[in-house]
Amino acid sequence: MPTSPMINKGIKMTASAHKHISLYSQTGGSDKVYNLQIDAVEGGYNLIYANGRRGQTLKPKVKNPSPLTLEQAEKEFSKIVKSKKNGSSKYKESGDEGSTLIPTEKDDLNSGVHPQLLNPIDHAQAVALCHDDGWVAQEKHDGERRPIEIKSGKVNGINKKGEYCGLVSDIANGIDSSVDIIFDTEDLRTRAAAFDLLEYNKKDLRQLPFIERYSILEAIANEHPALVVSPLAVTTEEKINLLDKMEHENREGVVFKRANAHYVSGRPSSGGDQLKFKFYDETSVIVSKVNAKRSVQIAVFDDEGNEIIVGNVTIPPNASIPSIGDIIDVFYLYAYKGGSLYQPIYDKQRNDVDSSECLQSRLKFRNDSH
């Protein structure tokens, strides 16, 4: 296992903060990070932190209710780091560098902007939509849903729940704040993949057909260096090629959108004008621990026969909880090198598979070349 694995790309620290540190923990099947920095602010210094699962876009928050003196901030900084390194999770220090954290004053407040959420489809439905001229397609990125609001000269992120949240500096500083806009994007940790436009220059665009909203998005994207517009596949050939490319490169999936559809917040009870197809893979794993709340820790074996923990999976209410040593099948999107399976889903228990078949070499690893 690497001594300094890749930390969340959008939440790593740089020397632009007065002091910073990136920590990681992979004990007990966990795969998480904790990032901490001291920032100079009016009246003193703030401690800003973010923590969560590696690969997830983390949410920066200010730890102290009011500015501290530099001496107080550095003392608290050292105390927190010590507690993390000596605690049960045994955090270690990483040498990775990247973007500083930028929290928002509106954290957790309702923005009034609620994203359009998608229902899943299977492969056969995805292929059918490739042949339907009324639908277009885009890559489904593996970031975190992050509408971006530019209002009155300020840039704020919005999460999937419609709450305001912080943005990392690479994104926040790369957005032109001179015009009021609401983009719909995926936070890719150092940039944002923009795929829709809800408002522009104080005009609500939600009732325009998607294809028109996308055209406006393309026209203004160059004014925002932190944005990368998600390409659109329109013809049958383009959609099939996109589907094949995403699967070949182990990307997360494809989103299909009705070209003339309005933007409708929330998730319909079924179907909808926007649908998602994910490229799940399946593998057999061994149960290494039974957790609380219908969850089990899962593992595979490397080429030398060492047990490698690859995360935890929830057991659904209609299935029996397996025991330690049992073999189960799980669906997942991909695996992190030296880390866990991403989005594992329990499938079934296997009585016809030996533990020797639960191999790390059979996992589909994330392609980080894009």
N, C-alpha and C positions, 0 to 999 in steps of 0.2 A: 504494500500500500504506500502511495507517495507521501512524503513528509510534508509537502506543501501543496495540496490540491488546489485546483482553480476555484477561486472565490467568486461570488456573484459579480458578474461583469459590471453591472451598473452601480454597485454599492461599495466599490473599493475606494481606498483613500489616496490622496496625493498630498504633496507638501504645501498645497494652497491652504490647507487647514493648519492651525498653529501646531497641533499635535494629533496624530492619528494612529490607529492600529487595526489590523484585520486578524480575527481569530477564527479557528475552525475546530469542529469536533466530529469525530466519526466513531465514538465509543457506543457500545450497546446497540449497534445497528442504526444509530442516528447519522445524519449527514447534514450538519447545520453550521451556520456562520454567525458571528457576532462582530459588528463593526462599531467603532467608537472614535469620536474626534472632538477636539476642542476648537471652537470657532470664536473669533473676536467679534463682539457685537457692541452696540451702543450701551455704555454703562458697565461693560465688563466682558465676561466670557460665558458661552453656553457649552454644555456637553450634549452632543448629538449622537444618537445610537440607532442601530437597526439590527434586527436579528430574525432568523428564520431558516427555512430549508435552503440548502445550496441549490442554485439554479432558479430559485424564485426571485421575483422582483420585490425587494424589501422596502418597507415603509419607514423612512427616517422620522424620528421624533426628538424633541428637546427634553432632556432628562430633568433639568432643574427648573423650578417655577419662576425664578428671577435670575438675572445675571450674577455670576460669581466673580470674585477676584481671581487673578491668574493663579495665585497660590492655592486658593480653595479648589479651583477647577483641576489643577494638576494633582492635588492630593486625592480628590474624588476619582479622577482618572486612574491613578495607580491602584486605589482600593478596588475599583471595579475589575480591572485587569487581573489583579491578584486573586480575587474571588472566582473569576472565570477559570483561571488556570488551575486553581487548587480545588475546585468544586467537583461534584460527581461526574460531570461531563468532560472534565480534563481538557479544556480548550488549549490549542496550540497556536503559536503565532505564524502567520503567513507573510511572505515577503511581497505579495502581489500589490500592485499599485493601479489606480484608475481614477474614477470620478469621486468627487466629494459629495456629501449629502446635503440636500437643500430641503428642509422641512417647510411646510406651509402653515401660516397662521390660522388657516381654516380647517385644520385636521379634524376629520370625522363629522364635519357639518354637512348637511344635505345640500348638494349643489343644484338640485332641480333638473339635472341632466341624467337621464337613465338610459343606459345602452340598450340597443336591440340585441336580444339573446337568441341563440340558434338551437334548433332541434337537430339531432343526428340522423344520418341516413346510412344505408349500407352500400356496398360496392356496386351492386346491380343498379341501385337508384342513381348513384353518381355517374355511372356510364350512360344511363338513359338521359340524364341532364346534359351530358356532353353533346348529345345529338339533338337537343332541343334549342332552337334558335332564340327562344325567349329568355334563356338563362345565360349568364356570364359566370366566370370563375376567377378566384384569387387564391394565393397561398394562405393557408391557416398557419400563422406564425406561432411559435412556442413561447412567446413572451406572456406578459400579463396585460389584460385589457386595461387601457388607459386613455379614455377621452382627455383631450387637452383643451382647456378653456383659456382664451386670451381676452381679458376684459379690463377696461380702464387702465391699460398699460401693465397689468399684472398677469403672470402665467401661472396657472394652477393645474395639477393633475387631478383626475377624478377616477375612482375605482369602479369595479363592476357593480357595486351596490349604489352608486350614485353619490358617494361621499367624497369630499375633497381629500386629497392626499398629496404628499410631497413628490417632487421630481428630482432626479439626480442632475448634477450641474451640466453634464454633457448635453442633456436634452433641454433643460430650462434655459441655458445660455444660448442655445442654438435656435430659439424661437423668436421671430420678430413680433414684438408686443405692441406695435404701432396701430394695428387694426384689430377690432374685436372679431374673434373667430372661435368656433368650436370644431375641432377635429375629432374623428374617432380613430384611435390608433392602438397598436400593441406596443408596450414598453419592452424594448429589446436590450435594456440595461445601459447601453451607451448611445442609443438612437431610438427613434420611434418609427414604426412602420405604419404609415397613414393609409387607410383604405376607404374612408368615407368622410364627408363634410356635412355638418349639421347646420351651422350658421356661418355667415360671412358678412362682415361689415354691418353687423346688427340686423341682418336679414335672415329669417328662418327659411332654410332650404329643405326641410324635412318632407314637404309635399311635392317636391320635384322628383321626377323619375331618377332612380339611382344612376343611370348612365349620364345624366346631366350633372348631378352632384359630383360625380367622378371627374368629369371634364373640367369643372371649375377647380377641383382639387389639384389636378395636374397643372393647371395654368398658374396657380399661386405657390406651389410647393417650393420652387426655387428660392423664394424669399425666406425660407426656413431651413437653414443648413442641417438641423437635427432631424429633419423628416426624410424618410425614404418612402416614396409612394409605392404601394404594393401593385405590381403589374397586373393588368387585366387580360384574361383570355376570353375572346369573344366568339371566334369561329369554332366549329366542331374539332377541327384539327388542332387548334391552339389549346382547347380544353383537354383533349386527350393527351397531348404532349405535356401539359402541366401536370395532369394526374400521374403520368408515367415518371416524370422528372421528380416529383415530390416523393413518390414511393421509392425510387432508385436511390435517392440521396438521404433516405431516412428522415425526411421532414415530418412535421406533425400531421398535416392533412391539407384538404382543399375546402374552401367555402364557395358554395354556389348561390348566386343572387339573381332574382328576377330583374331583368334589365329595366323595366318600367315601374318598379315598385317604390312606394314611399318609404320613409324611415319611420318605423313604428317601435316605440320603446317596449321593453319587456319581452317575455317569451310566450308564444302562443301555446295552447294546450296540445296541439299537434300540428305538424306541417309548418307552413309559413313561407314567406317570400325570401328568406335566407336560410340555408341549410348547410350543415357541416359534415364532412366525411373525414374520419381519422384513420391513420394507418396503424392499427394495433397489431402487435405481434403476440405470440403466445410461447410460454416456456414452462418447464416443470421445475419446481423449487422444493426444498426441504424445510419443514417447519422447525425452527431452532428455539423458539420460545413462544409461550402463550401469554399474551398481554391481557390487560383489563379491557372491558367494553368491546368484546367481540373482535379482537384484533390479534394477529399473530406476526411474529418476526420471521422473516424468510431468508434463506441462504442458498448459495450454490458452491461448487468446488472448483478451485483453480487446477492448473495442469499438474501441480504437485500434491493434490489431494487436500489442500488447506480449505477450511470452511470460510467462505466470504459472505458476510452479511450484506444483503441487498435491499434492506428496508422492511417495511411492515405493510400488511394488507388487511383490510376489513372483511370479516366474514358476514355475509348477508343473513338476515333473520331466518330465512327459510332453509339454511344449510347448517349442518352440525359443525361445531368447532373442532378442528383437527387437533391431534395431540403432537407433542414433540417427537420428531422423527418421521411423521407422516409426509407423504409427497402430495403436493397439490399443483394444479395448473393455474397460472395467472396470465391475464392479458396485460400488456404494457406498451407504451409508445416507443421507448428506447431506454438504454442504460447509460449511466455516466461512468466514465473510466474511473475506477477506484471508488465508485459510489453506488448509489441505489438505483432501482428501477424507477422510471418516471411514470406516474399515474397507474400503478398496478391495480388490477381488478380481479377479484377472485372468480374463478370459473368452476372448478370441480376438484374433488379428491381423486387421486389415482391409486389404484391397488395393483396396477399392471406395470408400474414404472419403478425401477430401482434407483437408489440414491446416486449410483454411479452415472446416471443419465442427467443429473442436475448439474450441468457444467457451465462455468463462466464463459467458456469458448463458444457456447451456442447463443449467447446473448447478442442482440442487435444494439450496437453502440451508437450514440449520437454522432452525427457528422458535424464537426465544428468548423468546417472549411468555408461555410457561407456567412 
